[in-house]
């Protein structure tokens, strides 16, 4: 069975032109029609986004039946964090704290999907992350994530994806953490390449910040960033997509 996964930092639905326009995010996501959508910087009840619950609004507009939300940052009014939308049932969900010391609160949203196949269902564990801005912070966050029971108790043969805005310009997390833990990067240009698909800034991509790592019973078939003209304006990141065979 094929499963299309999309990761997208939507920048609170505020585009590079400074306009809050969630309808542009809706159009981009509708065009790509992914089975599992991993979103970062998703507002709930914040004045800059008209006090909307963006995860709920996007799920409703795009007819995703299942969703999970992990709010990480609390503002004077409202909160924001990660959201996962899915066409597959969610069996479990949790939000793992990846905050390091005094830095901005960060989290990894863990969802387990039950994906139907010819013999019943197969489980897929997905972690939706938004890592910090400092290389040291990101290294500690990744070590903490991979050490949590949510990841460490999964056998190497279990289908697992860790994806999101890694903020990792130099690709250090792949070499230092993910590969030693048995993960491969689906968003490099080739399986043996160190060059990530570029996704930031959206209007002239120079860095591959948005990545998808996988292990277990998954085989990547295609990976690319969005080529929609609208996606270059809708957020400061481009969405990145990977189609897996599971």
Secondary structure as GFF3:
##gff-version 3
##sequence-region A 1 246
A	DSSP	beta_strand	2	9	.	.	.	ID=ss1
A	DSSP	three_ten_helix	11	13	.	.	.	ID=ss2
A	DSSP	alpha_helix	22	32	.	.	.	ID=ss3
A	DSSP	beta_strand	36	44	.	.	.	ID=ss4
A	DSSP	three_ten_helix	47	49	.	.	.	ID=ss5
A	DSSP	alpha_helix	54	62	.	.	.	ID=ss6
A	DSSP	beta_strand	66	74	.	.	.	ID=ss7
A	DSSP	beta_strand	79	86	.	.	.	ID=ss8
A	DSSP	beta_strand	89	97	.	.	.	ID=ss9
A	DSSP	beta_strand	107	117	.	.	.	ID=ss10
A	DSSP	beta_strand	120	130	.	.	.	ID=ss11
A	DSSP	alpha_helix	135	147	.	.	.	ID=ss12
A	DSSP	alpha_helix	149	152	.	.	.	ID=ss13
A	DSSP	beta_strand	160	165	.	.	.	ID=ss14
A	DSSP	alpha_helix	172	173	.	.	.	ID=ss15
A	DSSP	pi_helix	174	178	.	.	.	ID=ss16
A	DSSP	three_ten_helix	179	181	.	.	.	ID=ss17
A	DSSP	beta_strand	184	185	.	.	.	ID=ss18
A	DSSP	beta_strand	210	215	.	.	.	ID=ss19
A	DSSP	beta_strand	219	225	.	.	.	ID=ss20
A	DSSP	alpha_helix	231	234	.	.	.	ID=ss21
A	DSSP	beta_strand	240	245	.	.	.	ID=ss22
###
